[in-house]
Amino acid sequence: MSTCAELAVMLTEARAALHGLQIGGLVKTRQFGDKRIEYSAGNIGDLRAYVASLQAQVDACNGVARPGRAIHFMPVDC
């Protein structure tokens, strides 16, 4: 399990990789602990999901509550 400080560093690195891809970088390679991952325009969605996951973990470390998704109820004819 990563510490809050390690998660913050990982978030910064992941955001930098995402920014690089968004401004036209072809492939970004990042080392996260013992895992090496290559991101490209083809899997930018995976990188966005990773950034969101890290952000949620950092927020939890800092005691920031993020609202969940709204639940919408549809009326059903009985």
SULRAFEN-V120530 format. One record per residue. RES is the residue in one small letter. SS is DSSP state (hx for helix, st for strand, lp for the rest). D_CENTER is the distance of its C-alpha to the mean C-alpha in Angstrom with 2 decimals. Layout:
res=[RES | RES]
ss=[SS | SS]
d_center=[D_CENTER | D_CENTER]
This chain:
res=[m | s | t | c | a | e | l | a | v | m | l | t | e | a | r | a | a | l | h | g | l | q | i | g | g | l | v | k | t | r | q | f | g | d | k | r | i | e | y | s | a | g | n | i | g | d | l | r | a | y | v | a | s | l | q | a | q | v | d | a | c | n | g | v | a | r | p | g | r | a | i | h | f | m | p | v | d | c]
ss=[lp | lp | lp | hx | hx | hx | hx | hx | hx | hx | hx | hx | hx | hx | hx | hx | hx | hx | hx | hx | hx | hx | lp | lp | lp | lp | st | st | st | st | st | st | lp | lp | st | st | st | st | st | st | hx | hx | hx | hx | hx | hx | hx | hx | hx | hx | hx | hx | hx | hx | hx | hx | hx | hx | hx | hx | hx | lp | lp | lp | lp | lp | lp | lp | lp | lp | lp | lp | lp | lp | lp | lp | lp | lp]
d_center=[16.57 | 14.98 | 16.42 | 14.91 | 15.87 | 14.30 | 10.88 | 11.43 | 12.51 | 9.67 | 7.30 | 10.20 | 10.60 | 7.29 | 7.97 | 11.49 | 11.00 | 9.48 | 12.38 | 14.76 | 14.25 | 14.62 | 17.83 | 19.33 | 18.41 | 19.27 | 17.36 | 15.10 | 15.44 | 13.50 | 14.82 | 12.79 | 15.77 | 18.05 | 15.67 | 15.86 | 13.71 | 14.78 | 12.81 | 15.10 | 15.56 | 16.24 | 12.86 | 10.72 | 9.52 | 8.19 | 6.31 | 5.07 | 4.38 | 3.03 | 1.50 | 2.91 | 4.20 | 4.87 | 5.99 | 7.94 | 9.37 | 10.41 | 11.85 | 13.68 | 15.08 | 16.33 | 17.79 | 16.01 | 16.38 | 14.30 | 16.48 | 15.92 | 16.77 | 20.42 | 22.80 | 25.57 | 28.83 | 31.12 | 34.83 | 36.65 | 40.34 | 42.26]
